[in-house]
Amino acid sequence: MNLQDLRYLVAVADHLHFGKAAEACFVSQPTLSTQLKKLEKELGVELIERNPRQILLTEAGRRVVDRARVVLRETENIREIARAAADPEAATVRMGLFPTLAPYLLPHVVPKLHARFPKLELLLVEEKTEGVLDRLRDGQLDVGVLARPVRDEPLHEEYLFAEDFLLAVPINHPLAAMKEPVDVSVLAHENVLLLEEGHCLRDQALAVCRLAGADERTGFRATSLETLRQMVAAGVGITLLPELAVAPPVPSSGAIRLLRFGEPVPRREIAMYWRETSAYREFLPQIAEVTRDLPPGLVDTTPPMGGTDADPR
């Protein structure tokens, strides 16, 4: 048994297809199949149920895959320890961010990280929150930038900042004539455009809507903040947008009026997460320091007082 055989087995478990698994491992399909048969012979048990239409793992195969993932993760941790010990600022750090934050935060952060750590290789992955958390737990990511709260005990949380929500309304909407700041009560009985299921921003916006007595506009759920912005500009409805999503370098729209809320301002809190055992745990706070260094007035970097729940108000 060797590590490469375990990688082949995990790839088959991930893809349930020999061809795709071989492609992911950069080997030919015959090579992968031959090695897995040798592994089964060595272990004396069938790991994969092969039939013409479908690839399945046996019960033993599922249990071996679970342990193989741990072994491969720990093997990568050994490599990370060696790289971090040699030169942590020259490490390869894999960072995951969720889609309603990544395109708006990264233009502010990436140039500063390159300037501060010129030898650092930063690999960025954009996924919904659950995907980022899964990859963090599996060791596929080193750090995640997510909205609080994240209830995952093994992960270390490093608070970054809080950003306000703004009310985006069509320029000809009755609310567009209001003076700032507006109270969240102006949302009462309004139909608000929201993102599809799975986006943490949807849950945060829903919390504000329920607090204010607003409803979600039925029959439409956006896949991105840009879609929401275009729908508002087209006069379809109103929505909530986070501060970073409307700040330069994002271009403004003459078809949209942005209104700030009065106190208590609805906002979302952003934090950085990594495994307590990460080989980069001594270095990642420095990355967090650069990540929270945003233009003055754009976000609030004051740590919250106690608790871990991000209050939508």
C-alpha positions in Angstrom: 0.0 0.0 0.0 1.3 3.5 -0.8 0.0 7.0 -0.7 -0.6 7.2 -4.4 -2.9 4.2 -4.3 -4.9 5.9 -1.6 -5.1 9.1 -3.7 -6.5 7.0 -6.6 -9.1 5.4 -4.3 -10.2 8.8 -2.9 -10.5 10.1 -6.5 -12.8 7.3 -7.5 -14.9 7.9 -4.4 -15.1 11.6 -5.3 -16.0 11.1 -9.0 -17.6 7.6 -9.0 -16.1 7.3 -12.5 -12.7 5.7 -13.4 -12.1 8.0 -16.3 -12.7 11.2 -14.4 -10.7 9.9 -11.4 -7.8 9.1 -13.6 -8.0 12.5 -15.2 -8.0 14.2 -11.8 -4.9 12.1 -10.8 -3.1 12.8 -14.1 -2.7 9.2 -15.0 -4.2 6.8 -17.5 -7.4 4.9 -16.7 -5.6 1.5 -17.0 -2.9 2.6 -14.6 -5.4 3.7 -12.0 -7.6 0.6 -12.4 -4.5 -1.7 -12.2 -3.3 0.0 -9.0 -6.6 -0.2 -7.3 -7.0 -3.9 -8.1 -3.5 -4.4 -6.6 -4.7 -2.5 -3.5 -7.8 -4.7 -3.2 -5.6 -7.8 -3.5 -3.2 -6.6 -0.9 -6.0 -5.8 1.6 -7.9 -9.0 0.7 -11.2 -7.2 0.3 -13.2 -5.6 -2.5 -13.3 -1.8 -2.2 -15.2 -0.9 -5.4 -18.3 -2.4 -6.8 -17.9 -2.4 -10.6 -20.7 -2.7 -13.1 -21.2 -1.4 -16.6 -23.4 1.5 -15.7 -22.3 2.6 -12.2 -19.3 2.7 -9.9 -20.1 2.2 -6.2 -18.0 1.8 -3.1 -18.5 -1.3 -0.9 -19.0 -0.9 2.8 -15.4 -1.7 3.3 -14.5 0.7 0.6 -16.3 3.6 2.3 -14.6 2.9 5.5 -11.2 2.7 3.9 -11.8 6.0 2.0 -12.7 7.7 5.3 -9.4 6.7 6.8 -7.5 7.4 3.5 -8.7 11.0 3.6 -7.3 11.3 7.1 -4.0 9.8 6.1 -3.7 12.1 3.0 -4.6 15.2 5.0 -2.0 14.4 7.7 0.6 13.7 4.9 -0.1 17.2 3.5 0.1 18.6 7.0 3.6 17.2 7.2 4.6 18.9 4.0 3.0 22.1 5.2 5.0 22.0 8.4 8.2 21.6 6.5 7.3 24.4 4.1 6.2 26.7 6.9 9.3 25.9 9.0 11.6 26.7 6.1 9.9 30.0 5.2 6.3 30.7 6.1 6.1 33.8 3.9 7.0 31.7 0.9 4.2 29.1 1.6 1.3 28.2 -0.6 -1.9 29.2 1.2 -5.2 28.1 -0.1 -8.0 30.5 0.8 -11.7 30.0 0.4 -14.3 32.9 0.2 -18.0 32.9 -0.4 -19.4 34.4 -3.7 -21.0 37.6 -2.2 -17.7 38.7 -0.7 -14.9 37.4 -2.8 -15.1 39.7 -5.9 -15.6 42.8 -3.7 -13.0 42.1 -1.0 -10.2 40.7 -3.1 -9.4 43.8 -5.2 -8.6 45.6 -1.9 -6.7 42.8 -0.3 -4.7 40.8 -2.9 -2.4 43.7 -4.0 -1.5 44.4 -0.3 -0.8 40.7 0.4 1.5 40.6 -2.6 3.3 43.7 -1.5 3.6 42.5 2.1 4.5 38.9 1.3 6.0 38.9 -2.2 7.0 35.2 -2.0 3.6 34.0 -0.9 1.6 31.9 -3.3 -2.1 32.6 -2.6 -4.6 30.2 -4.2 -8.2 31.5 -4.1 -11.3 29.3 -4.2 -14.8 30.8 -4.4 -17.5 28.6 -2.9 -20.6 28.9 -0.8 -20.1 28.7 2.9 -20.7 25.0 3.4 -18.3 24.2 0.5 -15.6 26.3 2.1 -16.2 24.6 5.5 -16.1 21.1 4.0 -12.8 21.9 2.3 -11.3 23.4 5.4 -12.2 20.3 7.4 -10.8 18.0 4.7 -7.5 19.9 4.5 -8.2 21.1 0.9 -8.1 24.7 2.1 -5.9 26.4 4.7 -8.1 29.3 5.6 -11.7 30.5 4.9 -13.1 34.0 5.0 -16.7 33.7 6.0 -19.6 35.5 7.6 -20.1 35.0 11.3 -21.3 33.0 13.1 -19.7 29.7 12.1 -20.4 27.0 14.6 -17.5 24.7 14.1 -15.5 24.0 17.3 -12.3 22.7 15.7 -11.8 26.0 13.8 -10.0 29.0 15.1 -11.9 32.3 14.4 -10.0 35.6 13.7 -12.4 38.5 13.6 -11.9 40.8 10.6 -14.6 43.5 10.2 -18.3 44.3 10.0 -19.8 45.9 6.9 -23.2 47.7 6.7 -26.1 46.8 4.5 -27.4 49.5 2.3 -30.9 49.6 0.8 -30.9 49.6 -3.0 -34.0 50.9 -4.7 -34.8 51.9 -8.3 -34.3 55.6 -8.9 -38.1 56.1 -9.5 -39.2 54.1 -6.4 -41.1 56.0 -3.7 -38.3 55.2 -1.2 -35.7 56.8 -3.4 -37.1 60.3 -2.3 -36.5 59.6 1.4 -33.7 61.4 3.3 -30.9 59.4 4.9 -30.6 57.7 7.2 -33.7 55.6 6.9 -35.1 53.2 9.5 -35.4 49.5 8.7 -39.2 50.0 9.3 -39.4 51.5 5.7 -39.1 47.9 4.6 -42.4 47.0 6.1 -44.8 45.4 3.6 -42.2 45.7 0.8 -41.2 42.8 -1.4 -37.4 42.4 -1.3 -35.4 40.6 -4.0 -33.1 38.0 -2.5 -30.5 35.4 -3.5 -31.2 31.7 -4.0 -30.9 29.1 -1.2 -27.4 28.3 0.0 -26.0 31.9 0.1 -25.3 33.1 3.6 -26.3 36.7 2.5 -29.8 35.4 1.8 -30.2 34.3 5.4 -28.8 37.6 6.7 -31.1 39.6 4.5 -34.1 37.5 5.4 -33.3 38.2 9.1 -33.5 41.9 8.4 -36.7 41.6 6.4 -38.4 39.6 9.1 -37.4 42.1 11.7 -38.9 44.9 9.6 -42.0 43.1 8.4 -40.9 42.8 4.8 -41.5 39.8 2.5 -39.4 38.1 -0.1 -40.5 38.8 -3.7 -41.9 35.5 -4.9 -41.0 33.9 -8.2 -37.5 35.2 -8.4 -34.2 34.3 -6.7 -30.9 35.7 -7.9 -27.8 33.6 -8.4 -25.4 36.6 -7.7 -25.3 40.1 -6.3 -24.7 41.4 -9.8 -28.0 39.9 -10.9 -29.7 41.6 -7.9 -28.2 44.9 -8.8 -29.4 44.6 -12.4 -32.9 43.7 -11.3 -33.0 46.8 -9.1 -31.7 49.0 -11.9 -34.4 47.6 -14.2 -37.1 48.6 -11.7 -38.1 45.1 -10.7 -37.7 45.6 -6.9 -35.5 46.6 -4.0 -32.8 44.7 -2.2 -30.1 44.9 0.5 -26.5 45.2 -0.7 -23.4 45.0 1.6 -21.1 48.0 1.7 -18.1 46.4 -0.1 -20.4 45.5 -3.0 -21.2 49.1 -3.8 -17.8 50.7 -3.0 -15.1 51.5 -5.6 -13.8 49.9 -7.7 -17.4 48.7 -8.2 -19.0 51.2 -10.7 -22.1 53.1 -9.5 -25.4 53.0 -11.3 -27.5 56.0 -12.0 -30.6 53.8 -12.1 -30.2 52.9 -8.4 -30.4 55.0 -5.2 -28.5 53.6 -2.2 -29.9 54.5 1.2 -28.1 54.1 4.5 -29.9 52.8 7.5 -30.0 54.6 10.9 -29.0 53.0 14.1 -29.1 50.1 14.8 -27.6 49.5 11.3 -28.1 46.1 9.8 -24.7 44.6 9.0 -22.8 41.4 8.6 -19.6 40.4 10.4 -16.7 38.7 8.5 -14.1 36.5 10.1 -11.2 34.3 9.0 -11.2 30.7 10.0 -8.5 28.0 10.0 -7.9 24.6 11.7 -6.4 24.8 15.1 -3.7 22.3 14.0 -2.8 24.1 10.8 0.9 24.3 10.1 0.3 28.0 9.2 -1.4 28.9 12.4 1.4 31.2 13.5 1.5 32.9 10.1 -2.2 33.3 9.3 -2.9 36.1 11.8 -0.5 38.2 9.6 -2.7 37.5 6.6 -5.7 38.4 8.7 -4.1 41.7 9.6 -3.6 42.6 5.9 -7.1 41.5 5.0 -8.8 43.8 7.5 -6.7 46.8 6.4 -9.4 48.3 4.2 -10.0 51.9 3.1 -11.1 54.1 6.1 -14.8 54.3 6.6 -15.6 51.3 4.5 -15.9 48.8 7.3 -15.8 48.6 11.0 -12.8 46.6 12.4 -13.8 47.0 16.1 -14.2 43.5 17.5 -17.7 42.7 18.8 -18.3 42.7 22.6 -18.8 39.1 23.7 -20.7 36.3 22.1 -20.3 34.8 18.6 -23.7 35.5 17.0 -23.7 38.1 14.3 -26.8 40.2 15.0 -28.5 41.4 11.8 -29.4 44.6 13.5 
